[in-house]
Amino acid sequence: GTGPNPLLYTTAGTFFGTHRSLRLDYREDGRIDTFLEPANEVDERTPVPEAMKLDTIDPISAFIALNKTAASGGSPCSGKVPIFDGRRRFNLVFEDDGPSVVESSHYTVFSGPAIRCKVQMERLAGFQPNPRFNAQAPRVSILYVARFGERAMWLPVRLESDSRDRKSTRLNSSHTD
């Protein structure tokens, strides 16, 4: 296709004291081999049907897709990106919310011009049942992207989101050219 074509996606970490890891191997026939620890059954998730995994990309490749949109004259904050992260199938819907400036602070190394993006997750499959979550009520996060490097790639520099307990969460990232 015209979007990114990932070959491999891996992630590992600890969540509430439990080791979690996953690996996605993208096959030439379009299927994705998925290796999970713990398994979906242990995690009380319904596995994503194989057909729903087709024509998806991993969460990191979403930024490649947005850069391809920007290279074609569009905004780096526009479009719908189909994601399979190894456990869940969702779409990320990006909407340009205009130019912005990320101010210098003690918790980020980046400051400067950016574009503010509204990001909404459309939940499709593989999510844990959560009686506190209303899937009909959209939750919008704010993502700031800025240009980096000789190729002027757009990369995330700040994410603001409501967490489950409704407190604000702010994540910052740093990049070098």
ABEGO torsion letter per residue (X at the ends): XABBBBABBBBBEBBGGBBBBBBBBBBAAGBBBBBBOBBAAAAGBBBBBAAAABGBBBAAAAAAAAAAAAAAGBBAABEBBBBBAGABBBBBBBBBAEBBBBBBBAABABBEBBBBBBBBBBBABGBBBBAABBAABBBBBBBBBBBBEAAGBBBBABBBBBBAAGBBBBBBBBBBX
